[in-house]
Amino acid sequence: VAYQWAKPVDPCSPSERVAPPPESRYHVVAYDYGIKRNILRRLVQAGCRVTVVPSLTSAEDALALNPDGIFLSNGPGDPEPLETQVANIRKLIGQKPIFGICLGHQLLGLAAGGKTYKLKFGHRGANHPVRNELTKRVEITSHNHGFAVDPDSLNPNDIEFTHLNLNDQTLEGFRLRNHPVFCVQYHPEAAPGPHDSHYLFDDFVKLMSENR
């Protein structure tokens, strides 16, 4: 069942002072593949009104909610059996801005024609160095996944790699060249966890603003 989420990040924490969220200017439909509540809080904190929908919600039903953007959440397990979810994402590409995290990143990779594989050693914990290939800035990130997107399976004419894991060189993020779509494998919202990648939620808001 779909539901609304309106709670922002708590205004104070031991490690950072959080300002009140801005007025909600953008409507985000968030697919729940196993979504973490702090992702929802971060979306609200960035100025979004959030409607959470079940993982099997059709692309048509999601678009009927008239969102400004689509969010694809984290979740467990192997992404390859999730054929219905991948087919829905493929229909959504080009319709609205899309942001994916973790499993959402893997499903976007499959929807874009790529493949995924099981890591020999899964990524777990809160101290993984990831380089932003656009800024060359290294971010300390939180991970919890056992699968990854195979970069060699993606067409470089259609996809730009944006983030790289410095421990094992796995692909940690990409964006589509011709559509407002981007994703990361790690958890920028981690709580507790590093704060280096909170900017990705602002990037999503900017994409929605530019494509309204």
N, CA, C and O of each residue as an XYZ file, in Angstrom:
848
protein
N       0.841     -1.187      0.000
C       0.000      0.000      0.000
C       0.883      1.246      0.000
O       1.839      1.339      0.770
N       0.560      2.186     -0.855
C       1.318      3.439     -0.895
C       1.032      4.275      0.348
O      -0.056      4.200      0.919
N       2.017      5.071      0.763
C       1.817      5.959      1.906
C       2.693      7.194      1.761
O       3.666      7.200      1.007
N       2.329      8.240      2.499
C       3.089      9.488      2.504
C       4.105      9.462      3.637
O       3.833      8.928      4.713
N       5.287     10.044      3.390
C       6.304     10.199      4.438
C       6.641     11.678      4.558
O       6.976     12.322      3.564
N       6.554     12.221      5.776
C       6.763     13.656      5.956
C       7.804     14.004      7.008
O       8.080     15.186      7.216
N       8.399     13.007      7.687
C       9.340     13.295      8.773
C      10.719     13.625      8.218
O      11.265     12.833      7.450
N      11.302     14.771      8.580
C      12.661     15.110      8.131
C      13.712     14.512      9.053
O      13.390     13.749      9.964
N      14.963     14.861      8.811
C      16.063     14.473      9.694
C      15.870     15.160     11.037
O      15.433     16.310     11.087
N      16.192     14.469     12.124
C      16.094     15.083     13.447
C      16.929     16.359     13.486
O      18.023     16.391     12.923
N      16.431     17.420     14.145
C      17.109     18.722     14.085
C      18.474     18.771     14.746
O      19.234     19.712     14.517
N      18.799     17.782     15.559
C      20.107     17.809     16.209
C      20.607     16.382     16.390
O      19.824     15.472     16.663
N      21.904     16.190     16.238
C      22.519     14.886     16.448
C      23.862     15.114     17.119
O      24.333     16.250     17.177
N      24.494     14.053     17.631
C      25.798     14.249     18.274
C      26.876     14.776     17.338
O      27.869     15.338     17.802
N      26.700     14.605     16.013
C      27.790     14.946     15.101
C      27.511     16.125     14.181
O      28.438     16.637     13.554
N      26.267     16.571     14.081
C      25.983     17.684     13.183
C      24.708     18.402     13.597
O      23.801     17.800     14.173
N      24.649     19.688     13.299
C      23.445     20.486     13.503
C      22.687     20.517     12.195
O      23.249     20.862     11.155
N      21.413     20.158     12.236
C      20.605     20.060     11.032
C      19.576     21.179     11.021
O      18.797     21.318     11.964
N      19.570     21.974      9.967
C      18.605     23.061      9.839
C      17.225     22.499      9.525
O      17.120     21.380      9.024
N      16.163     23.251      9.810
C      14.821     22.797      9.435
C      14.729     22.610      7.926
O      15.389     23.330      7.177
N      13.918     21.653      7.463
C      13.815     21.424      6.018
C      13.126     22.588      5.324
O      12.304     23.271      5.934
N      13.450     22.824      4.053
C      12.762     23.871      3.301
C      11.343     23.433      2.963
O      10.966     22.283      3.191
N      10.572     24.348      2.424
C       9.225     24.015      1.973
C       9.291     22.914      0.908
O      10.181     22.910      0.059
N       8.337     21.985      0.970
C       8.321     20.874      0.012
C       7.878     21.372     -1.358
O       6.707     21.693     -1.564
N       8.816     21.433     -2.285
C       8.530     21.950     -3.626
C       8.458     20.850     -4.675
O       7.993     21.090     -5.789
N       8.914     19.648     -4.336
C       8.996     18.578     -5.321
C       8.347     17.306     -4.778
O       8.520     16.946     -3.614
N       7.604     16.644     -5.647
C       6.947     15.392     -5.266
C       7.768     14.222     -5.790
O       8.002     14.107     -6.993
N       8.200     13.364     -4.889
C       9.001     12.191     -5.244
C       8.192     10.926     -4.974
O       7.648     10.750     -3.884
N       8.118     10.054     -5.965
C       7.590      8.706     -5.764
C       8.777      7.789     -5.498
O       9.659      7.637     -6.343
N       8.789      7.182     -4.318
C       9.902      6.328     -3.893
C       9.477      4.867     -3.931
O       8.558      4.460     -3.220
N      10.148      4.085     -4.759
C       9.896      2.642     -4.803
C      10.540      1.978     -3.587
O      11.717      2.190     -3.295
N       9.747      1.175     -2.891
C      10.213      0.513     -1.675
C      10.629     -0.922     -1.987
O       9.793     -1.824     -2.056
N      11.935     -1.117     -2.174
C      12.492     -2.463     -2.337
C      13.063     -2.978     -1.016
O      13.689     -4.037     -0.971
N      12.840     -2.217      0.060
C      13.427     -2.501      1.366
C      13.996     -1.210      1.925
O      15.067     -1.202      2.531
N      13.267     -0.116      1.716
C      13.793      1.241      1.900
C      14.155      1.537      3.352
O      13.464      1.110      4.277
N      15.237      2.267      3.535
C      15.665      2.717      4.859
C      15.001      4.054      5.176
O      14.907      4.934      4.320
N      14.551      4.188      6.395
C      13.814      5.401      6.759
C      14.663      6.657      6.658
O      14.141      7.742      6.400
N      15.973      6.518      6.861
C      16.773      7.740      6.789
C      16.900      8.259      5.361
O      17.182      9.441      5.161
N      16.697      7.393      4.359
C      16.600      7.883      2.984
C      15.385      8.786      2.860
O      15.463      9.867      2.276
N      14.256      8.340      3.414
C      13.035      9.143      3.355
C      13.225     10.461      4.093
O      12.781     11.509      3.623
N      13.881     10.410      5.246
C      14.139     11.647      5.994
C      15.007     12.601      5.178
O      14.767     13.808      5.167
N      16.010     12.061      4.499
C      16.913     12.906      3.702
C      16.183     13.533      2.516
O      16.460     14.679      2.160
N      15.266     12.808      1.909
C      14.482     13.378      0.810
C      13.617     14.530      1.310
O      13.542     15.576      0.667
N      12.965     14.342      2.451
C      12.158     15.419      3.032
C      13.052     16.598      3.396
O      12.696     17.753      3.160
N      14.217     16.301      3.974
C      15.157     17.352      4.364
C      15.608     18.173      3.167
O      15.935     19.351      3.312
N      15.630     17.562      1.985
C      16.057     18.255      0.765
C      14.929     19.045      0.110
O      15.141     19.703     -0.908
N      13.723     18.982      0.694
C      12.612     19.762      0.160
C      11.638     18.970     -0.684
O      11.019     19.513     -1.600
N      11.495     17.678     -0.379
C      10.620     16.812     -1.173
C       9.408     16.345     -0.363
O       9.494     16.100      0.841
N       8.293     16.233     -1.053
C       7.115     15.523     -0.544
C       7.203     14.111     -1.092
O       7.334     13.920     -2.301
N       7.132     13.113     -0.209
C       7.464     11.747     -0.610
C       6.244     10.832     -0.521
O       5.578     10.762      0.512
N       5.965     10.134     -1.621
C       4.981      9.057     -1.644
C       5.730      7.752     -1.856
O       6.397      7.572     -2.875
N       5.621      6.843     -0.897
C       6.293      5.549     -0.982
C       5.329      4.539     -1.593
O       4.188      4.414     -1.149
N       5.795      3.814     -2.622
C       4.941      2.835     -3.299
C       5.588      1.455     -3.245
O       6.810      1.355     -3.137
N       4.784      0.383     -3.317
C       5.334     -0.974     -3.295
C       6.241     -1.254     -4.483
O       6.169     -0.578     -5.509
N       7.089     -2.250     -4.330
C       8.123     -2.525     -5.330
C       7.563     -2.943     -6.681
O       8.226     -2.755     -7.701
N       6.358     -3.506     -6.715
C       5.771     -3.982     -7.966
C       4.820     -2.966     -8.598
O       4.108     -3.294     -9.547
N       4.801     -1.748     -8.084
C       3.964     -0.700     -8.678
C       4.368     -0.484    -10.131
O       5.552     -0.340    -10.437
N       3.387     -0.462    -11.021
C       3.694     -0.295    -12.446
C       4.199      1.114    -12.721
O       3.927      2.043    -11.961
N       4.931      1.260    -13.807
C       5.406      2.582    -14.212
C       4.232      3.514    -14.453
O       4.291      4.697    -14.119
N       3.165      2.980    -15.036
C       1.992      3.802    -15.327
C       1.349      4.325    -14.047
O       0.963      5.491    -13.978
N       1.233      3.463    -13.031
C       0.633      3.897    -11.767
C       1.529      4.900    -11.052
O       1.032      5.839    -10.430
N       2.840      4.714    -11.134
C       3.759      5.672    -10.516
C       3.648      7.036    -11.185
O       3.609      8.059    -10.502
N       3.599      7.059    -12.507
C       3.502      8.328    -13.235
C       2.148      8.989    -13.021
O       2.041     10.213    -13.088
N       1.107      8.189    -12.764
C      -0.225      8.747    -12.516
C      -0.270      9.570    -11.232
O      -1.176     10.382    -11.049
N       0.696      9.367    -10.350
C       0.781     10.163     -9.118
C       1.382     11.542     -9.375
O       1.485     12.361     -8.462
N       1.776     11.792    -10.614
C       2.316     13.088    -11.053
C       3.540     13.516    -10.242
O       3.557     14.607     -9.671
N       4.560     12.664    -10.189
C       5.768     13.038     -9.446
C       6.671     13.956    -10.256
O       6.590     14.017    -11.483
N       7.531     14.667     -9.538
C       8.616     15.410    -10.186
C       9.834     14.526    -10.391
O      10.676     14.804    -11.245
N       9.927     13.453     -9.600
C      11.055     12.542     -9.713
C      10.718     11.178     -9.152
O       9.754     11.019     -8.403
N      11.526     10.192     -9.525
C      11.361      8.812     -9.069
C      12.604      8.414     -8.290
O      13.726      8.635     -8.744
N      12.400      7.823     -7.110
C      13.520      7.312     -6.322
C      13.445      5.794     -6.265
O      12.377      5.230     -6.027
N      14.581      5.129     -6.485
C      14.683      3.670     -6.433
C      15.509      3.290     -5.218
O      16.681      3.657     -5.123
N      14.912      2.560     -4.289
C      15.537      2.373     -2.983
C      16.533      1.227     -2.943
O      16.706      0.472     -3.900
N      17.170      1.137     -1.805
C      18.004     -0.006     -1.450
C      17.128     -1.235     -1.226
O      15.901     -1.141     -1.201
N      17.768     -2.377     -1.067
C      17.048     -3.611     -0.778
C      18.008     -4.783     -0.792
O      19.175     -4.621     -1.149
N      17.534     -5.972     -0.408
C      18.421     -7.127     -0.252
C      18.550     -7.967     -1.513
O      17.723     -7.885     -2.421
N      19.608     -8.780     -1.551
C      19.695     -9.893     -2.475
C      20.180     -9.600     -3.873
O      20.703     -8.528     -4.178
N      19.980    -10.614     -4.719
C      20.419    -10.616     -6.111
C      19.416     -9.841     -6.956
O      18.229    -10.167     -6.933
N      19.851     -8.824     -7.705
C      18.902     -8.033     -8.494
C      18.392     -8.733     -9.752
O      17.327     -8.372    -10.253
N      19.109     -9.710    -10.271
C      18.764    -10.267    -11.585
C      17.381    -10.915    -11.655
O      16.741    -10.813    -12.702
N      16.878    -11.576    -10.605
C      15.531    -12.154    -10.709
C      14.400    -11.117    -10.735
O      13.255    -11.479    -11.005
N      14.685     -9.866    -10.467
C      13.635     -8.848    -10.327
C      13.252     -8.276    -11.689
O      13.413     -7.082    -11.941
N      12.747     -9.136    -12.553
C      12.486     -8.750    -13.936
C      11.359     -7.730    -14.054
O      11.432     -6.829    -14.889
N      10.318     -7.858    -13.232
C       9.205     -6.907    -13.294
C       9.667     -5.518    -12.896
O       9.312     -4.532    -13.542
N      10.461     -5.436    -11.832
C      10.970     -4.142    -11.388
C      11.848     -3.505    -12.461
O      11.750     -2.303    -12.710
N      12.701     -4.298    -13.092
C      13.582     -3.773    -14.140
C      12.761     -3.274    -15.324
O      13.066     -2.224    -15.890
N      11.724     -4.015    -15.702
C      10.875     -3.599    -16.823
C      10.175     -2.283    -16.518
O      10.047     -1.432    -17.398
N       9.718     -2.104    -15.273
C       9.076     -0.841    -14.892
C      10.061      0.322    -14.948
O       9.724      1.408    -15.419
N      11.279      0.087    -14.464
C      12.295      1.141    -14.488
C      12.626      1.532    -15.922
O      12.807      2.711    -16.225
N      12.703      0.550    -16.789
C      13.000      0.829    -18.200
C      11.935      1.757    -18.801
O      12.252      2.622    -19.618
N      10.677      1.573    -18.394
C       9.596      2.437    -18.876
C       9.682      3.844    -18.285
O       9.249      4.814    -18.908
N      10.243      3.948    -17.081
C      10.323      5.252    -16.404
C      11.474      6.110    -16.915
O      11.417      7.337    -16.834
N      12.514      5.476    -17.438
C      13.663      6.231    -17.946
C      13.214      7.128    -19.094
O      12.596      6.664    -20.053
N      13.527      8.401    -18.987
C      13.123      9.361    -19.995
C      11.818     10.054    -19.688
O      11.456     11.024    -20.354
N      11.095      9.563    -18.674
C       9.823     10.173    -18.287
C      10.000     11.194    -17.164
O       9.411     12.274    -17.191
N      10.821     10.832    -16.177
C      11.053     11.684    -15.009
C      12.505     11.516    -14.563
O      13.123     10.496    -14.870
N      13.068     12.504    -13.840
C      14.378     12.297    -13.221
C      14.336     11.105    -12.263
O      13.343     10.891    -11.567
N      15.420     10.340    -12.235
C      15.486      9.137    -11.403
C      16.793      9.138    -10.612
O      17.858      9.465    -11.135
N      16.681      8.762     -9.330
C      17.838      8.613     -8.446
C      17.739      7.240     -7.794
O      16.708      6.911     -7.206
N      18.793      6.433     -7.889
C      18.801      5.113     -7.284
C      19.938      4.938     -6.304
O      21.025      5.484     -6.491
N      19.681      4.169     -5.251
C      20.686      3.851     -4.241
C      20.719      2.339     -4.038
O      19.671      1.704     -3.920
N      21.925      1.759     -3.996
C      22.152      0.359     -3.636
C      21.443     -0.578     -4.614
O      21.842     -0.641     -5.777
N      20.404     -1.312     -4.189
C      19.682     -2.174     -5.123
C      19.103     -1.351     -6.269
O      19.064     -1.816     -7.408
N      18.656     -0.134     -5.976
C      18.148      0.735     -7.033
C      19.199      1.017     -8.094
O      18.880      1.099     -9.281
N      20.444      1.166     -7.677
C      21.570      1.332     -8.603
C      21.736      0.096     -9.481
O      21.918      0.213    -10.692
N      21.674     -1.076     -8.877
C      21.834     -2.316     -9.633
C      20.688     -2.513    -10.625
O      20.916     -2.930    -11.760
N      19.466     -2.219    -10.204
C      18.314     -2.359    -11.097
C      18.397     -1.378    -12.257
O      18.012     -1.710    -13.378
N      18.894     -0.176    -11.999
C      19.104      0.775    -13.092
C      20.150      0.256    -14.069
O      20.011      0.422    -15.281
N      21.197     -0.372    -13.542
C      22.204     -0.960    -14.419
C      21.613     -2.015    -15.335
O      21.939     -2.066    -16.521
N      20.743     -2.858    -14.788
C      20.080     -3.878    -15.602
C      19.125     -3.239    -16.600
O      19.057     -3.661    -17.754
N      18.382     -2.218    -16.159
C      17.437     -1.544    -17.054
C      18.153     -0.852    -18.203
O      17.592     -0.698    -19.288
N      19.394     -0.433    -17.964
C      20.177      0.242    -19.001
C      20.907     -0.741    -19.909
O      21.694     -0.330    -20.762
N      20.651     -2.035    -19.733
C      21.250     -3.036    -20.605
C      22.480     -3.715    -20.056
O      23.122     -4.496    -20.758
N      22.825     -3.426    -18.795
C      24.015     -4.005    -18.199
C      23.756     -5.322    -17.495
O      22.658     -5.875    -17.556
N      24.791     -5.813    -16.824
C      24.708     -7.053    -16.063
C      25.240     -6.811    -14.653
O      26.003     -5.876    -14.409
N      24.821     -7.670    -13.740
C      25.343     -7.620    -12.374
C      26.049     -8.938    -12.062
O      25.858     -9.937    -12.756
N      26.862     -8.927    -11.013
C      27.587    -10.130    -10.612
C      27.749    -10.147     -9.097
O      27.653     -9.113     -8.436
N      27.998    -11.340     -8.558
C      28.192    -11.485     -7.120
C      29.645    -11.200     -6.773
O      30.557    -11.758     -7.383
N      29.855    -10.334     -5.796
C      31.201    -10.014     -5.344
C      31.808    -11.192     -4.583
O      31.111    -11.883     -3.841
N      33.101    -11.414     -4.771
C      33.788    -12.455     -4.003
C      33.751    -12.113     -2.525
O      33.551    -12.983     -1.678
N      33.947    -10.830     -2.223
C      33.840    -10.333     -0.855
C      32.878     -9.150     -0.873
O      33.178     -8.109     -1.457
N      31.729     -9.311     -0.237
C      30.745     -8.234     -0.210
C      31.275     -7.000      0.492
O      32.198     -7.077      1.303
N      30.686     -5.870      0.175
C      31.066     -4.604      0.808
C      30.169     -4.375      2.023
O      28.953     -4.245      1.885
N      30.762     -4.326      3.198
C      30.007     -4.106      4.435
C      30.737     -3.069      5.277
O      31.967     -3.057      5.325
N      29.992     -2.210      5.933
C      30.607     -1.284      6.865
C      30.665      0.147      6.378
O      30.159      0.477      5.305
N      31.295      1.000      7.188
C      31.156      2.448      7.019
C      32.428      3.168      6.620
O      32.493      4.390      6.755
N      33.440      2.470      6.137
C      34.708      3.157      5.850
C      35.270      2.799      4.482
O      36.462      2.514      4.361
N      34.442      2.811      3.464
C      34.893      2.487      2.110
C      35.226      3.770      1.349
O      34.363      4.637      1.207
N      36.461      3.909      0.856
C      36.801      5.105      0.080
C      36.280      4.989     -1.354
O      36.553      4.013     -2.053
N      35.536      5.991     -1.768
C      34.977      6.050     -3.120
C      35.384      7.374     -3.749
O      35.231      8.431     -3.136
N      35.900      7.319     -4.968
C      36.290      8.550     -5.661
C      35.174      9.008     -6.595
O      34.689      8.254     -7.438
N      34.785     10.271     -6.416
C      33.860     10.904     -7.346
C      34.650     11.252     -8.600
O      35.528     12.113     -8.556
N      34.353     10.600     -9.710
C      35.120     10.788    -10.940
C      34.852     12.138    -11.592
O      35.602     12.551    -12.477
N      33.800     12.832    -11.173
C      33.492     14.149    -11.730
C      34.287     15.243    -11.036
O      34.684     16.224    -11.666
N      34.523     15.076     -9.726
C      35.221     16.097     -8.946
C      36.612     15.647     -8.507
O      37.430     16.467     -8.087
N      36.882     14.337     -8.604
C      38.125     13.709     -8.117
C      38.233     13.766     -6.592
O      39.309     13.555     -6.033
N      37.142     14.045     -5.939
C      37.110     14.069     -4.480
C      36.860     12.655     -3.955
O      36.012     11.934     -4.481
N      37.600     12.263     -2.918
C      37.403     10.954     -2.303
C      36.415     11.095     -1.150
O      36.577     11.948     -0.277
N      35.395     10.248     -1.162
C      34.363     10.258     -0.133
C      34.457      8.972      0.687
O      34.667      7.892      0.136
N      34.303      9.093      1.988
C      34.221      7.916      2.845
C      32.750      7.535      2.931
O      31.902      8.359      3.277
N      32.455      6.266      2.611
C      31.069      5.867      2.399
C      30.712      4.601      3.168
O      31.578      3.829      3.580
N      29.404      4.416      3.344
C      28.857      3.249      4.030
C      28.277      2.274      3.006
O      27.583      2.687      2.076
N      28.563      0.974      3.176
C      28.134     -0.044      2.213
C      27.452     -1.216      2.911
O      27.712     -1.504      4.079
N      26.561     -1.891      2.155
C      25.978     -3.145      2.619
C      25.402     -3.893      1.416
O      24.186     -3.940      1.234
N      26.278     -4.477      0.598
C      25.806     -5.169     -0.605
C      26.771     -6.285     -0.994
O      27.969     -6.219     -0.717
N      26.218     -7.313     -1.644
C      27.015     -8.443     -2.082
C      27.074     -8.599     -3.586
O      27.719     -9.517     -4.093
N      26.398     -7.696     -4.316
C      26.392     -7.715     -5.777
C      26.829     -6.352     -6.297
O      26.795     -5.360     -5.570
N      27.238     -6.312     -7.560
C      27.692     -5.058     -8.169
C      27.334     -5.062     -9.649
O      27.058     -6.109    -10.234
N      27.343     -3.872    -10.243
C      27.110     -3.726    -11.680
C      28.434     -3.904    -12.411
O      29.450     -3.331    -12.018
N      28.419     -4.696    -13.470
C      29.613     -4.925    -14.283
C      29.808     -3.744    -15.231
O      29.002     -3.563    -16.144
N      30.850     -2.936    -15.045
C      31.029     -1.755    -15.903
C      31.273     -2.113    -17.365
O      30.923     -1.341    -18.257
N      31.870     -3.276    -17.616
C      32.144     -3.684    -18.997
C      30.875     -4.041    -19.764
O      30.895     -4.144    -20.990
N      29.771     -4.229    -19.039
C      28.507     -4.579    -19.689
C      27.698     -3.352    -20.099
O      26.667     -3.481    -20.760
N      28.156     -2.168    -19.713
C      27.430     -0.928    -19.997
C      28.041     -0.217    -21.196
O      29.257     -0.231    -21.388
N      27.192      0.400    -21.993
C      27.630      1.116    -23.195
C      28.159      2.496    -22.811
O      27.384      3.329    -22.342
N      29.454      2.765    -22.995
C      30.008      4.074    -22.600
C      29.456      5.239    -23.410
O      29.606      6.392    -23.006
N      28.822      4.960    -24.541
C      28.188      6.033    -25.307
C      26.907      6.514    -24.638
O      26.454      7.634    -24.875
N      26.325      5.652    -23.795
C      25.066      5.976    -23.125
C      25.251      6.303    -21.656
O      24.413      6.978    -21.059
N      26.350      5.828    -21.063
C      26.513      5.888    -19.613
C      27.872      6.457    -19.247
O      28.891      6.114    -19.845
N      27.865      7.341    -18.244
C      29.105      7.910    -17.705
C      29.325      7.378    -16.297
O      28.440      7.487    -15.449
N      30.490      6.806    -16.040
C      30.815      6.321    -14.703
C      31.170      7.516    -13.819
O      31.994      8.349    -14.195
N      30.547      7.594    -12.647
C      30.727      8.761    -11.784
C      31.443      8.460    -10.476
O      32.026      9.363     -9.876
N      31.412      7.199    -10.014
C      32.016      6.865     -8.725
C      32.713      5.513     -8.809
O      32.201      4.571     -9.414
N      33.897      5.433     -8.187
C      34.731      4.231     -8.248
C      35.220      3.866     -6.850
O      35.684      4.729     -6.105
N      35.116      2.590     -6.498
C      35.612      2.117     -5.213
C      37.132      1.988     -5.265
O      37.662      1.291     -6.130
N      37.834      2.646     -4.356
C      39.295      2.639     -4.380
C      39.901      1.390     -3.750
O      41.102      1.155     -3.884
N      39.090      0.585     -3.068
C      39.610     -0.667     -2.505
C      39.718     -1.763     -3.554
O      40.732     -2.458     -3.625
N      38.670     -1.925     -4.376
C      38.668     -3.039     -5.337
C      38.253     -2.625     -6.745
O      38.040     -3.478     -7.607
N      38.138     -1.319     -6.981
C      37.858     -0.778     -8.321
C      36.460     -1.123     -8.835
O      36.217     -1.028    -10.038
N      35.537     -1.519     -7.960
C      34.174     -1.775     -8.425
C      33.465     -0.464     -8.738
O      33.803      0.593     -8.204
N      32.466     -0.563     -9.624
C      31.683      0.607    -10.017
C      30.749      0.993     -8.882
O      29.978      0.163     -8.401
N      30.814      2.250     -8.452
C      29.996      2.723     -7.339
C      28.943      3.744     -7.751
O      28.115      4.136     -6.928
N      28.957      4.179     -8.995
C      27.935      5.127     -9.425
C      28.046      5.422    -10.905
O      29.132      5.360    -11.483
N      26.914      5.745    -11.516
C      26.919      6.157    -12.921
C      25.721      7.059    -13.192
O      24.803      7.157    -12.377
N      25.745      7.714    -14.347
C      24.597      8.495    -14.795
C      24.419      8.286    -16.293
O      25.372      7.981    -17.010
N      23.190      8.455    -16.749
C      22.904      8.336    -18.173
C      23.251      9.644    -18.863
O      23.017     10.724    -18.319
N      23.804      9.545    -20.051
C      24.236     10.742    -20.772
C      23.059     11.506    -21.376
O      23.129     12.727    -21.522
N      21.989     10.810    -21.724
C      20.897     11.439    -22.464
C      19.606     11.582    -21.674
O      18.597     12.032    -22.217
N      19.626     11.204    -20.394
C      18.432     11.309    -19.551
C      18.855     11.735    -18.143
O      19.984     11.461    -17.735
N      17.966     12.404    -17.390
C      18.290     12.829    -16.021
C      18.172     11.673    -15.033
O      17.236     11.614    -14.235
N      19.124     10.767    -15.098
C      19.114      9.546    -14.292
C      20.507      9.332    -13.713
O      21.497      9.387    -14.442
N      20.591      9.086    -12.399
C      21.886      8.778    -11.784
C      21.676      7.867    -10.587
O      20.564      7.744    -10.074
N      22.752      7.231    -10.148
C      22.629      6.290     -9.042
C      23.992      6.031     -8.414
O      25.036      6.267     -9.022
N      23.950      5.536     -7.173
C      25.167      5.119     -6.472
C      24.918      3.788     -5.784
O      23.792      3.473     -5.399
N      25.984      3.011     -5.634
C      25.892      1.694     -5.014
C      25.883      1.784     -3.488
O      25.350      0.893     -2.825
N      26.449      2.818     -2.935
C      26.618      2.925     -1.483
C      25.458      3.699     -0.852
O      24.483      4.027     -1.529
N      25.570      3.987      0.446
C      24.476      4.609      1.195
C      24.852      6.026      1.633
O      25.474      6.194      2.682
N      24.492      7.038      0.859
C      24.822      8.418      1.244
C      24.052      8.898      2.466
O      24.437      9.878      3.104
N      22.960      8.205      2.790
C      22.102      8.627      3.905
C      22.476      7.972      5.225
O      21.825      8.235      6.236
N      23.503      7.128      5.250
C      23.787      6.248      6.380
C      23.692      6.977      7.719
O      24.241      8.065      7.891
N      22.976      6.347      8.672
C      22.799      6.942      9.993
C      22.793      5.828     11.040
O      21.833      5.060     11.099
N      23.842      5.717     11.873
C      25.027      6.567     11.827
C      25.921      6.200     10.651
O      25.869      5.084     10.134
N      26.731      7.146     10.246
C      27.624      6.890      9.126
C      28.243      8.164      8.615
O      27.962      9.244      9.135
N      29.091      8.056      7.591
C      29.738      9.245      7.018
C      28.715     10.183      6.388
O      27.650      9.753      5.944
N      29.051     11.456      6.357
C      28.165     12.473      5.779
C      28.686     13.001      4.446
O      28.136     13.961      3.906
N      29.732     12.390      3.914
C      30.428     12.944      2.748
C      29.557     13.052      1.506
O      29.834     13.874      0.633
N      28.509     12.240      1.410
C      27.753     12.147      0.158
C      26.322     12.654      0.268
O      25.489     12.341     -0.583
N      26.026     13.428      1.299
C      24.678     13.988      1.419
C      24.312     14.861      0.221
O      23.133     15.043     -0.082
N      25.318     15.397     -0.456
C      25.068     16.290     -1.600
C      24.258     15.623     -2.704
O      23.651     16.314     -3.522
N      24.236     14.286     -2.742
C      23.520     13.584     -3.805
C      22.023     13.861     -3.757
O      21.364     13.873     -4.797
N      21.479     14.082     -2.567
C      20.059     14.415     -2.465
C      19.791     15.804     -3.044
O      18.754     16.030     -3.668
N      20.719     16.725     -2.838
C      20.595     18.050     -3.453
C      20.745     17.961     -4.971
O      20.081     18.693     -5.706
N      21.616     17.067     -5.441
C      21.758     16.863     -6.885
C      20.442     16.374     -7.492
O      20.073     16.780     -8.594
N      19.740     15.504     -6.770
C      18.448     14.998     -7.240
C      17.430     16.135     -7.335
O      16.695     16.242     -8.317
N      17.395     16.974     -6.315
C      16.484     18.126     -6.335
C      16.809     19.047     -7.507
O      15.904     19.550     -8.174
N      18.083     19.266     -7.755
C      18.481     20.114     -8.885
C      18.010     19.519    -10.207
O      17.531     20.247    -11.077
N      18.140     18.208    -10.365
C      17.664     17.546    -11.582
C      16.164     17.741    -11.759
O      15.695     18.011    -12.865
N      15.412     17.604    -10.669
C      13.962     17.790    -10.757
C      13.626     19.220    -11.128
O      12.712     19.463    -11.916
N      14.364     20.176    -10.563
C      14.137     21.588    -10.886
C      14.392     21.867    -12.357
O      13.639     22.607    -12.991
N      15.443     21.282    -12.900
C      15.820     21.528    -14.292
C      14.907     20.824    -15.292
O      14.871     21.192    -16.466
N      14.171     19.815    -14.832
C      13.364     19.013    -15.758
C      11.871     19.082    -15.462
O      11.115     18.193    -15.853
N      11.455     20.122    -14.782
C      10.036     20.283    -14.499
C       9.274     20.665    -15.749
O       8.057     20.844    -15.700
